[in-house]
């Protein structure tokens, strides 16, 4: 057992060699040790590792290499077999060898051919059928180069993590460069996968600019496709400038997933290695995923048409991407509402204006958080993966907000354009006017049809009140009302008797009231019969008070107009009562 030891000296083998290590050539247990020395072998070498050439635990208990680190480079000036940054072989001639929580930063260079050459280990249980393992180990910024490619007549391989794998590799990774004289049994992760081997939650990240993703496969070769489908999962590989999705054939063979370079920088790969935060084992480092906490969660925008999210220079926006962050980290919110749209509502011109009405976050555990609509940032809660929702309202804004009666005036103008009429009546009559109450439209129209008493009485506006009027009418035919236009300046409408009258207030007079006024005016001519006056025919107005009030966006939506209509109806009722009173008074006298 070797524990708490450090080597700072270089090691050189002048005429080849085997079982060479920075701490031990062949050992049972190495813990808390560091090697800072380079290892150089001039000639063929077998079993060379930064910490140990071969490792094994004869008692099948405890750890073989634990909490240790290699910072030295390994150079083989010839052919190399079982060459690894941490150990040349794990398991060796015994079973159950293990490397745990250990690191290498040293480069590996083999000038000749290689077999079982890997960034972390040359082979996991590569010599024996015993089962070894590598757990929570990594190599950072390492270089693995086998100039001569894979040695002939070998079933092993060359890999970024391991040359070959007979055992189990979990929660481990390597970053750097990988070069081989041939692509035969050379893989970004593992060179050759033996039956019953496993590789879970591991990755290789190439730091070399311009390195082609198609150079190698994720796993160079395997005993069968069943090996990969059964024991290899949640593994990733990618490169610094690998930005476009790939359709490599290896994806149909290996479950290891290709990822663009930015996925290793944004937290995306860390999120998936950690199985969505369920393990608490992976987090995001400065340049790639690393072992540790906090777990990274995915945060997506529910509606990317108006909402996008940003964190650390990465943002949502392509329909499938999320941003990734740990609990308590800030997420920037970017709202992009549609531009204003020109629009017409009824006869009113204006535009539609969009305003954000709600903003909230829903977490995977079922909790939610309301955000202020103008929030520009929020801190990720403890509920796991999150979805951010945003909703906007669409409001019509008039181009003339100071003229709320536009719709009313347009309705009246439309009705005026449709109105016309003529009428005729015979007979003499006298009658009392009702004053200057409702405007010229009713004054002239009913005056010529039913007698001048009504005509002048309904003349010139609401201000003057009720008044008396007398008149005599012989025969009037086709009197248009426009001939008698007075101060009211109203519009031309059809009267109940077929004649015409003018009034801006005419639409507000009920059909029954106008019909009653016309009929009773006819009864007063010459004491009821004089001149043979004919009873007027009852026509109907083309609209009613209610129909006008119900015009969309007009009277009912304007409080001022509602008040004026109420006053007008009251005045009409008073006028009607006064008229009835005077009529009965004359009859009695």
C-alpha positions as CSV (number, residue, x, y, z in Angstrom):
1,X,0.0,0.0,0.0
2,X,1.2,3.4,-1.0
3,X,-0.4,6.5,0.6
4,X,0.2,10.2,0.8
5,X,3.2,10.2,-1.4
6,X,4.6,12.5,-4.2
7,X,7.1,11.9,-7.0
8,X,8.7,14.9,-8.6
9,X,11.5,13.0,-10.5
10,X,11.4,12.0,-14.2
11,X,11.6,8.3,-15.0
12,X,13.5,7.0,-18.1
13,X,13.9,3.5,-19.5
14,X,16.7,3.3,-22.0
15,X,16.0,0.0,-23.6
16,X,12.2,-0.5,-23.5
17,X,10.5,-1.9,-20.4
18,X,7.3,-3.0,-18.7
19,X,5.4,-2.3,-15.5
20,X,6.5,1.3,-15.3
21,X,4.6,3.9,-13.2
22,X,5.2,7.3,-11.7
23,X,4.3,6.0,-8.3
24,X,4.5,2.3,-8.7
25,X,5.2,-0.2,-11.5
26,X,2.9,-2.7,-10.0
27,X,0.9,-2.1,-6.9
28,X,-2.1,-3.1,-4.9
29,X,-3.4,0.1,-3.4
30,X,-2.4,3.8,-4.1
31,X,-4.2,6.6,-2.3
32,X,-3.6,10.3,-2.0
33,X,-0.5,10.3,-4.2
34,X,0.7,12.7,-6.9
35,X,3.2,12.1,-9.7
36,X,4.8,15.2,-11.3
37,X,7.5,13.4,-13.2
38,X,7.6,12.6,-16.9
39,X,8.1,9.0,-18.0
40,X,10.1,8.2,-21.2
41,X,10.7,4.8,-22.6
42,X,13.2,4.3,-25.5
43,X,11.8,1.3,-27.2
44,X,8.8,-0.9,-26.9
45,X,6.9,-0.7,-23.7
46,X,4.2,-2.7,-21.9
47,X,2.2,-1.6,-18.9
48,X,3.1,2.0,-18.4
49,X,0.9,4.4,-16.4
50,X,1.2,7.9,-14.9
51,X,0.6,6.5,-11.4
52,X,1.0,2.7,-11.8
53,X,1.9,0.3,-14.6
54,X,-0.5,-2.3,-13.5
55,X,-2.9,-2.2,-10.6
56,X,-4.7,-5.0,-8.8
57,X,-6.2,-5.9,-5.4
58,X,-5.5,-9.5,-4.7
59,X,-7.9,-9.5,-1.8
60,X,-10.7,-8.1,-4.0
61,X,-11.5,-5.4,-1.4
62,X,-10.8,-1.7,-1.1
63,X,-9.6,0.7,-3.8
64,X,-6.6,0.3,-6.1
65,X,-6.0,3.9,-7.0
66,X,-8.0,6.6,-5.2
67,X,-7.8,10.3,-4.7
68,X,-4.6,10.5,-6.7
69,X,-3.2,12.7,-9.6
70,X,-0.8,12.4,-12.4
71,X,0.7,15.6,-14.0
72,X,3.5,13.9,-15.9
73,X,3.7,13.1,-19.6
74,X,4.4,9.6,-21.0
75,X,6.5,9.2,-24.1
76,X,7.1,5.8,-25.8
77,X,9.7,5.8,-28.5
78,X,8.4,2.6,-30.1
79,X,5.4,0.4,-29.9
80,X,3.2,0.6,-26.8
81,X,0.9,-1.9,-25.1
82,X,-1.3,-1.1,-22.1
83,X,-0.4,2.6,-21.8
84,X,-2.6,5.0,-19.7
85,X,-2.6,8.3,-18.0
86,X,-3.5,6.9,-14.7
87,X,-2.7,3.2,-15.2
88,X,-1.5,1.1,-18.0
89,X,-4.0,-1.6,-17.0
90,X,-6.7,-1.8,-14.3
91,X,-7.3,-5.2,-12.9
92,X,-4.1,-6.7,-14.2
93,X,-3.6,-10.4,-13.3
94,X,-6.1,-10.0,-10.5
95,X,-9.8,-9.1,-10.4
96,X,-11.7,-6.1,-9.2
97,X,-9.1,-3.4,-9.7
98,X,-10.5,0.1,-9.4
99,X,-9.6,3.7,-10.1
100,X,-11.7,6.3,-8.3
101,X,-11.7,10.0,-8.0
102,X,-8.4,10.4,-9.7
103,X,-7.1,12.9,-12.3
104,X,-4.5,13.0,-15.1
105,X,-3.3,16.1,-17.0
106,X,-0.4,14.4,-18.8
107,X,0.0,13.8,-22.5
108,X,0.6,10.3,-24.0
109,X,2.7,9.9,-27.1
110,X,3.4,6.6,-28.8
111,X,5.6,6.9,-31.9
112,X,5.0,3.3,-33.1
113,X,1.9,1.2,-33.0
114,X,-0.3,0.9,-30.0
115,X,-2.7,-1.5,-28.3
116,X,-4.8,-0.6,-25.3
117,X,-3.7,3.0,-25.2
118,X,-6.1,5.4,-23.4
119,X,-6.3,8.8,-21.8
120,X,-7.3,7.5,-18.4
121,X,-6.3,3.9,-18.7
122,X,-4.9,1.7,-21.4
123,X,-7.3,-1.1,-20.5
124,X,-9.8,-1.8,-17.9
125,X,-9.2,-5.5,-16.9
126,X,-7.4,-5.8,-20.2
127,X,-5.2,-8.8,-19.3
128,X,-7.5,-10.8,-17.1
129,X,-11.2,-11.8,-17.4
130,X,-11.6,-10.2,-14.0
131,X,-13.9,-7.1,-13.7
132,X,-12.3,-3.8,-13.0
133,X,-13.8,-0.3,-13.0
134,X,-13.1,3.4,-13.4
135,X,-15.3,5.8,-11.5
136,X,-15.3,9.6,-11.2
137,X,-12.0,10.0,-13.0
138,X,-11.0,12.5,-15.6
139,X,-8.2,13.8,-17.8
140,X,-8.1,17.5,-18.7
141,X,-6.3,19.0,-21.7
142,X,-4.6,15.8,-22.4
143,X,-3.2,14.6,-25.7
144,X,-3.3,11.0,-26.8
145,X,-1.3,10.3,-29.9
146,X,-0.5,6.9,-31.5
147,X,1.4,7.7,-34.6
148,X,1.5,4.2,-36.0
149,X,-2.2,3.5,-35.3
150,X,-3.5,0.3,-33.9
151,X,-1.1,-2.7,-33.8
152,X,-1.9,-5.6,-36.1
153,X,-3.4,-8.8,-34.8
154,X,-4.9,-7.3,-31.7
155,X,-8.5,-7.3,-30.4
156,X,-7.9,-4.1,-28.3
157,X,-8.1,-0.5,-29.3
158,X,-7.2,3.2,-28.8
159,X,-9.5,5.6,-27.0
160,X,-9.9,9.0,-25.5
161,X,-10.9,7.4,-22.1
162,X,-9.8,3.8,-22.4
163,X,-8.2,1.7,-25.1
164,X,-10.4,-1.2,-24.3
165,X,-13.1,-1.9,-21.7
166,X,-14.0,-5.2,-20.1
167,X,-15.4,-3.7,-17.0
168,X,-17.4,-0.6,-15.9
169,X,-16.6,3.1,-16.5
170,X,-19.0,5.6,-15.0
171,X,-19.1,9.4,-14.3
172,X,-15.8,10.0,-16.1
173,X,-14.5,12.2,-18.9
174,X,-11.5,13.4,-20.8
175,X,-10.8,16.6,-22.8
176,X,-8.0,17.2,-25.2
177,X,-6.9,15.8,-28.6
178,X,-6.9,12.3,-30.0
179,X,-4.8,11.3,-33.0
180,X,-4.2,7.9,-34.5
181,X,-2.4,6.6,-37.6
182,X,-5.6,4.7,-38.5
183,X,-9.2,4.9,-37.4
184,X,-9.4,1.1,-36.9
185,X,-10.8,0.4,-33.4
186,X,-10.2,4.0,-32.4
187,X,-13.0,5.8,-30.6
188,X,-13.5,9.1,-29.0
189,X,-14.6,7.3,-25.8
190,X,-13.5,3.7,-26.0
191,X,-11.4,1.9,-28.6
192,X,-13.0,-1.5,-28.2
193,X,-15.9,-2.6,-26.0
194,X,-15.9,-6.2,-24.8
195,X,-19.0,-8.3,-24.0
196,X,-20.8,-7.3,-20.7
197,X,-18.7,-4.0,-20.4
198,X,-20.5,-0.8,-19.5
199,X,-20.0,2.9,-20.1
200,X,-22.4,5.3,-18.4
201,X,-22.4,9.1,-18.0
202,X,-19.1,9.7,-19.7
203,X,-17.9,12.1,-22.4
204,X,-15.0,13.1,-24.6
205,X,-14.5,16.8,-25.6
206,X,-12.0,17.7,-28.3
207,X,-10.2,21.0,-27.7
208,X,-8.5,20.9,-31.1
209,X,-9.7,23.5,-33.6
210,X,-10.7,22.0,-36.9
211,X,-10.8,18.5,-35.7
212,X,-13.4,16.6,-37.7
213,X,-16.2,15.0,-35.8
214,X,-16.2,12.2,-38.4
215,X,-12.6,11.3,-37.6
216,X,-13.6,8.5,-35.3
217,X,-16.6,6.9,-33.9
218,X,-17.8,7.2,-30.3
219,X,-16.8,3.5,-29.7
220,X,-14.3,2.2,-32.2
221,X,-15.6,-1.3,-32.3
222,X,-17.5,-3.7,-30.0
223,X,-18.0,-7.4,-29.6
224,X,-21.6,-6.9,-30.8
225,X,-24.2,-4.2,-31.1
226,X,-26.0,-5.7,-28.1
227,X,-23.0,-4.7,-25.9
228,X,-23.6,-1.0,-26.7
229,X,-27.4,-1.1,-26.5
230,X,-27.3,-3.0,-23.2
231,X,-24.5,-1.3,-21.3
232,X,-23.7,2.1,-22.9
233,X,-25.9,5.1,-22.0
234,X,-25.9,8.8,-21.4
235,X,-22.5,9.3,-23.0
236,X,-21.5,12.2,-25.2
237,X,-18.8,13.4,-27.4
238,X,-18.2,16.7,-29.2
239,X,-15.6,19.3,-30.2
240,X,-14.6,22.9,-29.8
241,X,-15.9,24.0,-33.2
242,X,-18.5,21.3,-33.8
243,X,-21.5,23.5,-34.3
244,X,-23.7,21.7,-36.7
245,X,-25.7,18.6,-35.9
246,X,-24.2,15.5,-37.4
247,X,-25.7,12.4,-38.9
248,X,-22.8,10.1,-38.4
249,X,-23.3,6.4,-38.9
250,X,-22.1,5.8,-35.4
251,X,-25.3,7.3,-33.9
252,X,-27.2,4.3,-35.3
253,X,-24.6,1.9,-33.8
254,X,-23.7,3.6,-30.5
255,X,-26.1,5.2,-28.0
256,X,-23.4,7.7,-27.3
257,X,-24.7,11.0,-28.5
258,X,-22.9,13.6,-30.6
259,X,-23.2,17.2,-29.3
260,X,-22.2,20.5,-30.8
261,X,-19.3,22.3,-29.0
262,X,-21.5,24.9,-27.4
263,X,-23.5,22.2,-25.6
264,X,-20.4,21.5,-23.5
265,X,-20.2,25.1,-22.6
266,X,-23.8,26.1,-21.8
267,X,-24.6,23.4,-19.2
268,X,-26.6,21.3,-21.6
269,X,-24.3,18.2,-21.4
270,X,-23.9,18.7,-17.7
271,X,-27.6,18.6,-17.3
272,X,-28.0,15.3,-19.2
273,X,-25.0,13.7,-17.6
274,X,-26.6,14.4,-14.2
275,X,-29.9,12.9,-15.5
276,X,-31.7,16.1,-15.2
277,X,-30.4,16.9,-11.7
278,X,-31.4,13.6,-10.2
279,X,-27.9,12.5,-9.3
280,X,-26.3,15.6,-8.0
281,X,-23.0,14.4,-9.5
282,X,-22.4,16.8,-12.4
283,X,-22.2,20.5,-12.8
284,X,-20.9,23.1,-15.3
285,X,-17.3,24.2,-15.2
286,X,-15.7,27.1,-17.0
287,X,-15.2,25.3,-20.3
288,X,-16.9,21.9,-20.0
289,X,-18.9,19.8,-17.5
290,X,-17.2,18.7,-14.4
291,X,-18.0,16.5,-11.4
292,X,-19.6,18.4,-8.5
293,X,-22.6,20.6,-7.7
294,X,-24.9,22.4,-8.2
295,X,-26.9,20.4,-10.6
296,X,-27.9,22.2,-13.8
297,X,-31.6,22.4,-14.8
298,X,-33.2,23.2,-18.1
299,X,-35.3,26.4,-18.4
300,X,-37.4,26.8,-21.5
301,X,-39.7,29.4,-22.9
302,X,-43.3,28.2,-23.5
303,X,-43.9,30.7,-26.3
304,X,-40.8,31.7,-28.2
305,X,-42.7,34.1,-30.4
306,X,-42.7,36.8,-27.7
307,X,-40.3,35.4,-25.1
308,X,-36.7,34.3,-25.0
309,X,-34.3,33.5,-22.1
310,X,-30.6,34.2,-21.7
311,X,-27.9,33.0,-19.4
312,X,-24.1,33.2,-19.8
313,X,-24.3,34.2,-23.4
314,X,-26.6,31.4,-24.4
315,X,-30.3,31.9,-25.3
316,X,-33.4,30.1,-26.3
317,X,-35.0,30.6,-29.7
318,X,-34.8,27.7,-32.1
319,X,-37.8,25.8,-30.7
320,X,-35.8,23.0,-29.2
321,X,-33.1,24.6,-27.1
322,X,-33.2,25.7,-23.4
323,X,-30.9,27.6,-21.2
324,X,-29.3,25.8,-18.3
325,X,-28.6,27.0,-14.8
326,X,-28.2,25.9,-11.2
327,X,-30.5,26.8,-8.3
328,X,-30.2,30.5,-7.4
329,X,-28.7,31.5,-10.7
330,X,-30.1,34.5,-12.6
331,X,-32.0,34.0,-15.9
332,X,-32.5,37.0,-18.1
333,X,-35.9,37.6,-19.7
334,X,-36.2,39.1,-23.1
335,X,-39.7,40.1,-24.3
336,X,-40.3,40.9,-27.9
337,X,-43.9,42.0,-28.6
338,X,-45.3,42.3,-32.1
339,X,-45.2,45.7,-33.8
340,X,-48.3,47.8,-33.7
341,X,-50.8,46.9,-36.5
342,X,-53.0,49.5,-38.4
343,X,-56.7,48.5,-37.9
344,X,-60.2,49.8,-38.3
345,X,-63.0,49.0,-35.8
346,X,-66.4,49.9,-37.1
347,X,-65.7,53.3,-38.7
348,X,-62.9,54.2,-36.3
349,X,-59.4,54.0,-37.6
350,X,-56.4,53.3,-35.3
351,X,-54.0,50.5,-34.4
352,X,-53.6,47.4,-32.3
353,X,-51.1,47.7,-29.5
354,X,-49.6,44.7,-27.7
355,X,-49.0,44.8,-23.9
356,X,-47.5,42.0,-21.7
357,X,-50.2,40.9,-19.2
358,X,-48.7,38.1,-17.3
359,X,-45.3,36.4,-16.7
360,X,-44.7,33.3,-14.5
361,X,-42.6,30.2,-14.0
362,X,-43.7,26.6,-13.5
363,X,-41.3,24.1,-12.0
364,X,-41.0,20.4,-12.5
365,X,-42.1,19.7,-8.9
366,X,-45.5,21.4,-9.5
367,X,-44.7,24.7,-7.8
368,X,-44.9,28.1,-9.6
369,X,-43.8,31.6,-9.3
370,X,-45.5,34.8,-10.5
371,X,-43.2,37.4,-12.0
372,X,-43.9,41.1,-12.5
373,X,-44.8,41.7,-16.2
374,X,-41.8,44.1,-16.5
375,X,-39.4,41.7,-14.8
376,X,-36.0,41.5,-16.7
377,X,-34.5,38.7,-14.6
378,X,-35.4,36.0,-12.1
379,X,-33.5,33.6,-10.0
380,X,-34.0,29.9,-10.6
381,X,-35.9,28.2,-7.7
382,X,-35.5,24.8,-6.2
383,X,-38.2,23.1,-8.2
384,X,-36.1,21.5,-10.9
385,X,-36.6,22.0,-14.6
386,X,-38.7,25.1,-15.4
387,X,-40.9,26.5,-18.1
388,X,-41.5,30.3,-18.3
389,X,-44.9,31.5,-19.6
390,X,-45.7,34.9,-21.0
391,X,-49.1,36.3,-22.2
392,X,-49.8,39.5,-24.0
393,X,-53.1,41.4,-24.7
394,X,-54.0,43.1,-27.9
395,X,-55.7,46.5,-27.5
396,X,-57.3,48.8,-30.0
397,X,-56.1,52.4,-29.8
398,X,-58.0,55.1,-31.8
399,X,-56.2,57.6,-33.9
400,X,-58.6,60.3,-32.5
401,X,-59.1,59.5,-28.9
402,X,-60.6,63.0,-28.2
403,X,-63.6,62.3,-30.4
404,X,-65.6,59.5,-28.7
405,X,-68.7,60.3,-30.8
406,X,-67.2,59.3,-34.1
407,X,-69.3,56.2,-34.4
408,X,-72.5,58.0,-33.5
409,X,-72.0,60.7,-36.1
410,X,-71.2,58.0,-38.7
411,X,-74.5,56.2,-37.9
412,X,-76.5,59.3,-38.2
413,X,-74.9,60.3,-41.5
414,X,-75.6,56.9,-42.9
415,X,-79.3,57.1,-41.9
416,X,-79.6,60.6,-43.3
417,X,-78.2,59.4,-46.7
418,X,-80.9,56.8,-46.9
419,X,-83.9,59.0,-46.0
420,X,-86.2,60.8,-48.4
421,X,-89.9,61.3,-48.8
422,X,-92.9,63.4,-50.0
423,X,-96.4,63.7,-48.7
424,X,-99.8,65.3,-49.5
425,X,-102.9,66.2,-47.5
426,X,-106.0,68.4,-47.9
427,X,-108.1,70.3,-45.5
428,X,-107.9,73.4,-43.3
429,X,-107.1,73.3,-39.7
430,X,-105.8,75.2,-36.7
431,X,-103.7,74.0,-33.9
432,X,-101.5,75.0,-31.1
433,X,-97.8,74.7,-31.6
434,X,-95.6,72.9,-29.1
435,X,-93.0,75.6,-29.1
436,X,-89.5,75.6,-30.5
437,X,-88.6,72.3,-29.0
438,X,-87.2,69.6,-31.3
439,X,-85.6,71.3,-34.3
440,X,-86.6,72.0,-37.8
441,X,-86.9,68.5,-39.1
442,X,-90.1,67.8,-37.3
443,X,-91.3,71.4,-37.6
444,X,-91.4,71.5,-41.4
445,X,-92.3,67.9,-42.1
446,X,-95.3,67.7,-39.9
447,X,-96.2,71.3,-40.5
448,X,-97.0,70.8,-44.2
449,X,-98.6,67.4,-43.7
450,X,-100.7,67.9,-40.6
451,X,-101.0,71.7,-40.3
452,X,-98.7,74.6,-39.6
453,X,-99.5,74.6,-35.9
454,X,-97.4,71.5,-35.5
455,X,-94.9,72.7,-37.9
456,X,-93.8,75.8,-36.2
457,X,-94.4,74.3,-32.8
458,X,-91.7,71.6,-33.3
459,X,-89.3,74.1,-34.8
460,X,-86.0,75.4,-33.6
461,X,-84.4,73.5,-30.8
462,X,-84.7,72.3,-27.3
463,X,-83.9,75.7,-25.7
464,X,-87.1,77.7,-26.3
465,X,-89.6,75.4,-24.6
466,X,-93.2,75.0,-25.6
467,X,-95.1,77.6,-27.5
468,X,-98.4,78.3,-29.3
469,X,-98.9,78.3,-33.0
470,X,-101.8,78.5,-35.4
471,X,-102.0,77.9,-39.0
472,X,-104.2,77.0,-41.9
473,X,-103.3,74.5,-44.6
474,X,-105.2,74.1,-47.8
475,X,-103.6,71.5,-50.0
476,X,-99.9,70.8,-49.9
477,X,-98.4,68.2,-52.2
478,X,-94.9,66.9,-52.4
479,X,-93.6,69.3,-49.8
480,X,-90.1,68.1,-49.1
481,X,-89.5,69.7,-45.8
482,X,-86.3,71.2,-47.1
483,X,-88.4,74.2,-48.2
484,X,-89.2,75.0,-44.6
485,X,-85.8,74.3,-43.0
486,X,-85.3,76.3,-39.9
487,X,-82.8,76.8,-37.2
488,X,-82.3,73.1,-36.3
489,X,-80.2,72.3,-39.3
490,X,-81.2,68.6,-39.0
491,X,-81.2,65.7,-41.3
492,X,-84.0,64.6,-43.6
493,X,-86.0,61.6,-42.4
494,X,-89.3,60.0,-43.3
495,X,-92.3,61.1,-41.2
496,X,-95.0,58.7,-40.0
497,X,-97.4,60.3,-42.5
498,X,-95.2,60.0,-45.6
499,X,-94.1,63.6,-45.6
500,X,-90.6,64.7,-44.7
501,X,-89.1,66.4,-41.7
502,X,-85.7,67.4,-40.5
503,X,-84.2,66.7,-37.1
504,X,-80.9,65.6,-35.7
505,X,-83.0,64.2,-32.8
506,X,-85.5,62.4,-35.0
507,X,-83.9,58.9,-34.5
508,X,-84.7,59.2,-30.8
509,X,-88.4,59.7,-31.2
510,X,-90.4,56.5,-30.7
511,X,-92.6,55.3,-33.5
512,X,-95.7,55.2,-31.5
513,X,-95.3,58.8,-30.3
514,X,-94.8,60.2,-33.8
515,X,-97.8,58.2,-35.1
516,X,-100.0,59.4,-32.3
517,X,-98.9,63.1,-32.8
518,X,-99.7,62.8,-36.6
519,X,-103.1,61.1,-36.0
520,X,-104.2,63.6,-33.4
521,X,-103.0,66.6,-35.5
522,X,-105.3,65.4,-38.3
523,X,-108.2,65.2,-35.9
524,X,-107.8,68.9,-35.0
525,X,-108.1,70.2,-38.5
526,X,-111.2,72.4,-38.8
527,X,-112.6,71.0,-35.6
528,X,-112.0,67.5,-36.6
529,X,-113.2,67.3,-40.2
530,X,-112.8,70.7,-41.7
531,X,-111.6,70.5,-45.3
532,X,-112.1,66.8,-45.5
533,X,-108.6,66.1,-44.1
534,X,-107.7,62.5,-44.7
535,X,-106.4,60.4,-41.8
536,X,-102.7,59.8,-42.2
537,X,-101.5,56.3,-43.1
538,X,-99.4,54.7,-40.3
539,X,-95.9,54.0,-41.6
540,X,-93.0,52.9,-39.5
541,X,-89.6,54.5,-38.9
542,X,-86.7,52.6,-40.4
543,X,-85.2,52.3,-36.9
544,X,-86.1,52.6,-33.2
545,X,-84.5,54.2,-30.2
546,X,-83.2,50.9,-29.0
547,X,-81.7,50.0,-32.3
548,X,-79.7,53.2,-32.4
549,X,-78.5,52.8,-28.8
550,X,-77.4,49.3,-29.7
551,X,-75.2,50.5,-32.5
552,X,-71.7,49.0,-31.7
553,X,-69.3,51.5,-30.2
554,X,-71.8,54.4,-30.3
555,X,-74.2,55.7,-27.7
556,X,-74.1,52.8,-25.3
557,X,-70.3,53.1,-25.0
558,X,-70.4,56.9,-24.3
559,X,-71.6,58.1,-20.9
560,X,-72.2,61.6,-22.2
561,X,-74.5,60.4,-25.0
562,X,-76.4,58.2,-22.6
563,X,-77.1,61.2,-20.4
564,X,-78.2,63.3,-23.3
565,X,-80.5,60.6,-24.5
566,X,-82.1,60.4,-21.1
567,X,-82.7,64.1,-21.0
568,X,-84.1,64.1,-24.6
569,X,-86.6,61.3,-23.7
570,X,-87.8,63.3,-20.7
571,X,-88.3,66.5,-22.8
572,X,-90.3,64.5,-25.4
573,X,-92.5,63.2,-22.7
574,X,-93.1,66.7,-21.3
575,X,-93.9,68.0,-24.8
576,X,-96.3,65.2,-25.4
577,X,-98.1,65.9,-22.1
578,X,-98.4,69.7,-22.9
579,X,-99.7,68.9,-26.3
580,X,-102.4,66.6,-25.0
581,X,-103.4,69.1,-22.4
582,X,-103.8,71.9,-24.9
583,X,-105.7,69.7,-27.3
584,X,-108.2,68.8,-24.6
585,X,-108.5,72.4,-23.5
586,X,-109.4,73.5,-27.0
587,X,-111.9,70.7,-27.3
588,X,-113.6,71.8,-24.1
589,X,-113.8,75.4,-25.2
